[in-house]
Amino acid sequence: MTVTDEVSIRPAGASAESGGDAAGARVVAALSGDLDGGFAVLYEAYRGPVFSTALRLCGRWAEAEDLSAEAFLRAYRALCGYGPERIADLRPRAWLLTILTNVWRNGLRTAARKPPLGPLEDAPDPPDPAEGVEDAAARHETGRELADLLAALPDAQRAAVVLRHVTDLPVAEIAEVMGVPEGTVKSHVSRGLARLRRLHQDQEEGGAR
């Protein structure tokens, strides 16, 4: 893996978004018409970004599934208490990822009070049926390496890097999700990428010895 300023941590086969939330208006309109039907639209629109973000935040496939499920469950419960005006003003992608990151942070605090877990499990990207065995094996190793590197970052830096370079959110939206100023987001991303480069370099040098 090459760790650059545009660090390649987006799941295989995923395309970069333009930065805007193209599905947002459609989701809000669906939620305004029917909560249950609208929630199905919301889930289909954002399940990919939510799971990809969760996977790169926690580094464990099963944990990412649980994290994503909990985020959508909390989102549905919250929507049940929202009136029409609040739904109309909703920015669904930022709102969902805010819920996700809060659930993840709460999990970290809970885990800090428990005995440490074993090494990170493999965190592969979803398989591509057309992918060759050698390519799949190489991607598998890259996913595991990346999970280990991201896990070494401070929580805020990890979240900022993942939201910027996995979910491809603009800085303003990351600031909304993380609840910090845009300048702080830029700092977290810059420092996180620099630390990833150092960790990757140390890993390569260690392997060459």
Secondary structure per residue as TSV (DSSP state, phi and psi in degrees):
chain	resnum	aa	ss	phi	psi
A	1	M	-	360.0	137.3
A	2	T	-	-102.1	121.1
A	3	V	-	-97.3	107.8
A	4	T	-	-121.8	-174.6
A	5	D	T	-63.9	-25.5
A	6	E	T	-107.4	60.1
A	7	V	-	-52.0	132.9
A	8	S	-	-86.2	84.6
A	9	I	-	-121.9	13.3
A	10	R	S	-79.0	137.7
A	11	P	-	-56.0	146.9
A	12	A	T	-57.2	134.5
A	13	G	T	87.5	-8.1
A	14	A	-	-87.4	141.9
A	15	S	-	-103.2	149.4
A	16	A	-	-68.7	138.2
A	17	E	-	-82.1	163.0
A	18	S	-	-74.7	-7.8
A	19	G	S	106.9	-32.0
A	20	G	S	-85.1	162.7
A	21	D	-	-98.7	86.3
A	22	A	T	-62.1	-30.2
A	23	A	T	-85.1	-9.8
A	24	G	H	-56.8	-49.3
A	25	A	H	-64.3	-40.1
A	26	R	H	-64.0	-40.4
A	27	V	H	-66.7	-45.0
A	28	V	H	-61.8	-42.5
A	29	A	H	-62.0	-41.4
A	30	A	H	-65.9	-41.6
A	31	L	H	-65.5	-35.0
A	32	S	H	-69.0	-29.7
A	33	G	H	-82.9	-38.6
A	34	D	-	-161.1	120.7
A	35	L	H	-61.8	-50.6
A	36	D	H	-66.3	-46.6
A	37	G	H	-64.4	-39.0
A	38	G	H	-67.2	-34.9
A	39	F	H	-66.8	-35.5
A	40	A	H	-62.9	-38.6
A	41	V	H	-65.8	-43.7
A	42	L	H	-59.9	-44.3
A	43	Y	H	-62.4	-46.6
A	44	E	H	-64.7	-35.0
A	45	A	H	-71.9	-33.5
A	46	Y	H	-121.0	1.0
A	47	R	H	-62.8	-35.5
A	48	G	H	-64.9	-56.6
A	49	P	H	-58.8	-38.1
A	50	V	H	-65.6	-45.9
A	51	F	H	-68.4	-41.9
A	52	S	H	-60.0	-42.5
A	53	T	H	-64.3	-45.7
A	54	A	H	-60.5	-42.3
A	55	L	H	-62.6	-42.2
A	56	R	H	-78.5	-21.1
A	57	L	H	-75.1	-45.9
A	58	C	H	-101.0	-22.0
A	59	G	-	78.5	2.3
A	60	R	-	-126.8	128.1
A	61	W	H	-59.4	-51.2
A	62	A	H	-63.2	-39.2
A	63	E	H	-67.2	-36.3
A	64	A	H	-65.0	-38.6
A	65	E	H	-62.4	-45.0
A	66	D	H	-64.9	-41.8
A	67	L	H	-63.0	-44.1
A	68	S	H	-64.2	-44.8
A	69	A	H	-61.4	-42.2
A	70	E	H	-65.1	-38.6
A	71	A	H	-64.2	-44.5
A	72	F	H	-68.2	-35.1
A	73	L	H	-64.1	-45.3
A	74	R	H	-65.2	-36.5
A	75	A	H	-61.9	-44.7
A	76	Y	H	-63.6	-44.4
A	77	R	H	-60.9	-39.7
A	78	A	H	-66.1	-42.8
A	79	L	H	-61.8	-31.5
A	80	C	H	-61.7	-23.4
A	81	G	T	-102.1	1.9
A	82	Y	-	-88.5	137.8
A	83	G	-	-84.5	173.7
A	84	P	H	-56.9	-39.9
A	85	E	H	-67.0	-41.1
A	86	R	H	-67.7	-38.7
A	87	I	H	-65.2	-40.4
A	88	A	H	-62.3	-32.0
A	89	D	T	-88.7	-0.9
A	90	L	-	-67.5	138.3
A	91	R	-	-107.9	89.2
A	92	P	H	-60.2	-39.7
A	93	R	H	-66.3	-50.1
A	94	A	H	-62.4	-38.7
A	95	W	H	-63.7	-46.8
A	96	L	H	-62.8	-44.2
A	97	L	H	-71.1	-26.5
A	98	T	H	-65.2	-45.0
A	99	I	H	-60.0	-45.9
A	100	L	H	-59.2	-49.4
A	101	T	H	-66.1	-33.5
A	102	N	H	-67.3	-41.2
A	103	V	H	-62.5	-42.7
A	104	W	H	-61.8	-45.8
A	105	R	H	-63.0	-42.0
A	106	N	H	-61.7	-37.9
A	107	G	H	-64.5	-37.8
A	108	L	H	-63.6	-41.9
A	109	R	H	-64.9	-39.7
A	110	T	H	-65.6	-42.9
A	111	A	H	-64.7	-30.4
A	112	A	H	-65.8	-20.2
A	113	R	T	-94.4	1.1
A	114	K	S	-112.8	163.2
A	115	P	-	-58.6	145.6
A	116	P	-	-63.5	146.2
A	117	L	-	-79.2	171.6
A	118	G	-	-73.6	-170.4
A	119	P	S	-59.3	155.7
A	120	L	-	-58.9	138.3
A	121	E	-	-74.1	166.3
A	122	D	-	-61.1	143.2
A	123	A	-	-124.7	70.6
A	124	P	-	-74.9	158.4
A	125	D	-	-82.8	159.7
A	126	P	-	-56.1	140.1
A	127	P	-	-68.9	147.2
A	128	D	-	-102.3	117.7
A	129	P	T	-57.3	-27.5
A	130	A	T	-88.9	-0.4
A	131	E	-	-81.4	138.0
A	132	G	-	-72.8	163.5
A	133	V	H	-62.0	-43.4
A	134	E	H	-65.4	-42.7
A	135	D	H	-64.3	-40.9
A	136	A	H	-63.5	-40.9
A	137	A	H	-64.9	-41.4
A	138	A	H	-64.9	-41.8
A	139	R	H	-67.0	-36.6
A	140	H	H	-60.0	-45.4
A	141	E	H	-65.1	-39.9
A	142	T	H	-63.7	-40.7
A	143	G	H	-63.1	-40.9
A	144	R	H	-67.5	-41.9
A	145	E	H	-62.9	-43.4
A	146	L	H	-63.8	-41.4
A	147	A	H	-58.6	-42.2
A	148	D	H	-65.4	-41.8
A	149	L	H	-66.6	-45.7
A	150	L	H	-63.7	-35.6
A	151	A	H	-64.9	-21.0
A	152	A	T	-83.6	-9.8
A	153	L	S	-80.2	149.0
A	154	P	-	-56.7	150.5
A	155	D	H	-53.8	-46.9
A	156	A	H	-64.7	-40.3
A	157	Q	H	-66.8	-41.2
A	158	R	H	-61.0	-47.0
A	159	A	H	-61.8	-43.7
A	160	A	H	-65.2	-44.2
A	161	V	H	-64.4	-44.0
A	162	V	H	-64.5	-46.4
A	163	L	H	-64.2	-33.4
A	164	R	H	-80.1	-43.1
A	165	H	H	-108.8	-9.7
A	166	V	T	-101.4	-55.1
A	167	T	S	-82.4	-17.0
A	168	D	-	62.9	38.2
A	169	L	-	-78.3	145.9
A	170	P	-	-69.1	158.5
A	171	V	H	-57.5	-40.6
A	172	A	H	-60.7	-38.4
A	173	E	H	-74.2	-35.7
A	174	I	H	-62.9	-40.2
A	175	A	H	-59.9	-39.2
A	176	E	H	-66.1	-44.0
A	177	V	H	-64.1	-44.0
A	178	M	H	-86.8	-13.5
A	179	G	T	70.8	35.5
A	180	V	S	-133.5	163.5
A	181	P	-	-65.5	158.2
A	182	E	H	-60.8	-37.0
A	183	G	H	-62.1	-35.9
A	184	T	H	-67.9	-39.1
A	185	V	H	-59.8	-47.6
A	186	K	H	-59.4	-39.8
A	187	S	H	-65.5	-44.8
A	188	H	H	-60.7	-44.1
A	189	V	H	-64.5	-47.1
A	190	S	H	-61.9	-47.7
A	191	R	H	-67.9	-36.9
A	192	G	H	-64.3	-43.7
A	193	L	H	-64.9	-41.2
A	194	A	H	-62.3	-41.2
A	195	R	H	-67.9	-38.0
A	196	L	H	-60.7	-41.8
A	197	R	H	-62.6	-43.8
A	198	R	H	-64.5	-43.6
A	199	L	H	-63.0	-42.2
A	200	H	H	-65.2	-41.1
A	201	Q	H	-63.9	-43.6
A	202	D	H	-62.1	-38.2
A	203	Q	H	-65.3	-42.3
A	204	E	H	-67.9	-41.2
A	205	E	H	-65.0	-38.4
A	206	G	H	-66.0	-36.4
A	207	G	H	-73.0	-23.4
A	208	A	H	-82.0	-14.9
A	209	R	-	-75.8	360.0
